[in-house]
Amino acid sequence: MQDAHRRKLPIGIQTFSDIREGGYYYVDKTPHIERLVNQNKYYFLSRPRRFGKSLLLDTLRCLFEGRQALFEGLHIHDNWDWQQHYPVIRISFANGVTQDRSELDRRIHYQLAKNSERLGLPAISYADIPDAFAELIDVAHREYGQPVVILIDEYDKPILDNILKPERARELREGLKNLYSVLKDADPHLHFVLLTGVSKFSKVSLFSGLNNLNDITLDAPFSTICGYTDEDIDKVFAPELPGLDREAIRQWYNGYRWGGREVVSVYNPFDVLLLFQKREFAPYWFESATPTFLIDILKQRGVFTPSLDHWETEYELLSQFDVDQISTEGLLFQTGYLTIQQVEEPLLGYRQYTLGFPNREVETSLNHALLPSLGVENAPRERRTLFRHLSRHDLVGLEAHLKALYAGLPHDWYRNNPIARYEGHYASVFYSHFAALGLDVTVEDASHHGKVDMSVNFGGHIYLFEFKVVEQLPEGQALAQIKNKGYADKYRASGKPIHLVGVEFSSIKRQIVAFDVETLDAM
């Protein structure tokens, strides 16, 4: 029998009425919604998949339709005019994969017809999509005597599903532009418009003059409009916490920020709900549908994986996303694999962003997924071997394991890549191999003496790694730098044994030629 204090977990439920009437947990997002509907008319919001965008839109639909009983006990209930009812047009591209323009047009026509039917309006008479959409808006306004609310879910999905096929993606972009372009001239008939999706496509390429969309993606007041905060976990989901490590929940699933450190970080709801149901930690969000195009693009661009946790960029690159031009940081940020760790404004109006992994789930899973593209063929087996050596603090075995790992990298990689990338490739394999195990890994771990290339804190021991690329013979520079720079000083008070490891790679032998170790005993 279920505990009287526990409610049902709304896993995968995107219908507001089901949650409110079905005895499910609900995190009250209506304070954000009240602010949203009272400030502006046209909005755009980008969030990664499975972050509650669809539920947000359905909550807005119920609110504008005046379904007062569903909001009993919520913030907005006593702050809303329930006498006002608005016609709501809801369009979603969340389901299925759109293969071509004709299929997209059929889906749009179907959704316009279903909206017309739901609103009790006459059948749409126009075959042309812009005319049909404009007619639906105009007739809804006239019949209801109130301006129309437009809610569009996953507005960009048809394009994203075909992003590696640029010609088809451009064709689908034009089809969506055909629909969205109607919104500009429909202004007199509209009360509220919200488009949500994963990516932020250029207004010029997709919205055809709709320049009044207010992008609230990075607005601090709306940073928690989707997702759960620490306070939500501790209060709303308190009955689910006994038996789970609260700090581990935070390390594994918290950390998404849409703004600098001053904004509150959030959890992905999908992860947290499945953790509460299954009672074990796993990469639920990552495994649910990580797009293959993401891994393919990172492979094509030869991304230096140690930089993923401290990627410095600017707003233009962060928001740059279009069929013909996708910045790597824009792709990783908008899809949720990197998040904002820090925002600096050295000059008024000029902001610099530092991105990093939001949490342990994403760092571990993305690095594990990238290992095959770096040439590591049997990543699960290699991960088990690495864990075995580290668990025993067996540095001799660790050296043999890493040499075998590098010996197994395919020679095709070297033929297809310039020698200038060797050092980056060696370091990427090294870092991603450790990070894929879920270890506490810090890249360029800073001290007052400088930065060691990589530190690992595991099993009561600390490992400090410094990497160098030599031509052929070992030179002993890597270990010497760790010692000369005093990189270990900041750890001496920890009471843990500290292992200094200087690793040198030969660009000619394509192998580790030095694995120099010195251990400092615990104080």
Disulfide bonds with the S-S distance in Angstrom:
none
